[in-house]
Structure formats: structure tokens, C-alpha cells
Amino acid sequence: MSVVAAHVATGDEAAAAVDDIIRTKAWPAFLAGTKGFGTQRNGWSVAFGAGRFGNDVLARDIVDYGGLWANTVEEAIYFVGQLGNDGELLDGSKTYEIRFAPGEPDAQVQAFWSLTVYSVPDYRVVPNPISRYDINSEASLAPNDDGTTSIWLAPQRPADTAESNWLPTPANQGFSLNLRLYVAHEPALRGEWFPPEIVPTTTS
């Protein structure tokens, strides 16, 4: 039996070369993939194969980066929001509205739901003065006059909006949303239901 020894570069120069590849090629390619993985609609992406990734390496990597693992869709569906309806990446300095139809998103779950803001690219919850990191089905959200419910995303609470409906965002930094539906109903499981558009507004 013959053994072929492979030469592996070591030392500071080799480490710097690897670091350069990660920063200039691997990391940008990964972030580009997070902008449009799985099924996409209304600025949201969802991987219906979550928990059963097979050979979808990118989806597996995205989940590993943001949460280490994922339930199967029968247990929980994860909608990742990164684009406003203007086609631009979400900007924590802007104000956005997500307006849910009457009864939603509660009507789409048998258990509960939550909407969380994460900073980009480090994917951490966002420190804020009211220590609010998500809005969920336990919140007492104020409905609009027409029965819809708006969730406001902004670095400061928009004027004339209920504080209960405000989820703080990181000023001068990009952010990402994760809407989790636990034990979702069939329309969400079949991809017939998606979260509403994330709409930039002039409200301040």
C-alpha cells in the first residue's frame, strides 16, 4: 500500500488566504442565497422541506446559521421576511407596516405564532428601549377600524399607533423577520397562505 502525502499550506499567509476567500466569496454567496431560498412571495421566503432538507444544502445552512435546527413543517413553519414591497432589503431606519387580514395570523395556527426581528448579518435579536424582541399570539394587538391588524416595524414607535403593535428595528442597520407558525392549518401547510407584504410607509 502506498501513501501519498498531501501538502497543506499552513501559517499566517495561508490563514489570511482562507480568510479572504470566506469574506469575499463564501459569505457574499451565502447572503445572496438567503434573499431568495425556497418558495418566495410578498418579500417572504419559506422552505417547506425544513426538517427534511435532503440535498438542499443552502436551506440547511441558512437554518443552521439562524437557529441551529428546524422543526418539520407539520410542527412549525418559518417564514423569513427580507424584502419590502419596493423590492429593497429591509432597512431598520425605515418604517414598515404588515397588515394582516381580519383574524390573522391567529386563524392560521392551531397552537401559536410569533414574529421576531433579527439584525443582519449577525442575526441577533435587536436591543431596544422597551425590551421587546417579538410580537406573538399572546400580545393584545389593537385592531384597525376595518378589522385588520397592523404590525409596525420602526426604530421608534410611529405616531398614532398603539405601542402593543410596534416591533422595534435596528436604526442604520439591515434586519430580517421570522414569522413562525406552530401547528399551522392546511392553507399555510400547502403554501396557499403567505404573510402579507412588508410595506414601507411615510408614517413617523
ABEGO torsion letter per residue (X at the ends): XBBBBBBBBBEAAAAAAAAAAAAAAAAAAAAAAAABBEBBBGGBBBBAABGBAEABAAAAAAAAAAAGBBBBAAABBBBBBABBAAGBBBBAABBBBBBBBBGOAAAABABBBBBBBBBOAAGBBBBBAAGBABBBAABBBBBBAAGBBBBBBBABBBBGBBAAABBBBBBGBBBBBBBBBBGBBAAAAAGABBBBBBBBBABX
